[in-house]
């Protein structure tokens, strides 16, 4: 994924573990976060909930991906159950085409680049 995104001229930063993810996102406020639900040391779903519950990080768009059926369903239920909180969250289930990922990245970044209408 990193190579594909960098080939498209996106700046990519990767975390090797999930325990620092919330603090890092809060500090750097990226334009977009791509989050694996299976991180090993912490739940990606928990990070997502924490991000969307914090006023500083709530507006950061998140693309969540996983091959885990149960975790995918839990995130889908979050999105459907609270669309106002999770409106900037997209769930991609593995396997997915890299073009699907690029389309979502472009969609979120274009949406965020649009000037606010008054």
WOSULHU-V406610 format. One record per backbone hydrogen bond with DSSP energy under -0.5 kcal/mol. CO is the residue of the C=O (numbers start at 1). NH is the residue of the N-H. Records with the same first field share a line. If there is no record, write none. Layout:
BEGIN
CO=NH  NH
END
This chain:
BEGIN
1=5
2=6
3=7
4=8
5=10
6=9
10=12
18=21  22
20=24
21=25
22=26
23=27
24=28
25=29
31=61
33=35  63
35=65
37=39  44
39=41
42=39
43=47
44=48
45=49
46=50
47=51
48=52
49=53
50=54
51=54
54=58
57=60
59=61
61=33
62=64  90
63=35
64=92
65=37
66=94
67=69
68=72
69=73
70=74
71=75
72=76
73=77
74=78
75=79
76=80
77=81
78=82
80=83
82=85  86
86=89
88=62
90=64  92
92=66
97=100  101
98=102
99=103
100=104
101=105
102=106
103=107
104=108
105=109
106=110
107=111
108=112
109=113
110=114
111=114
END
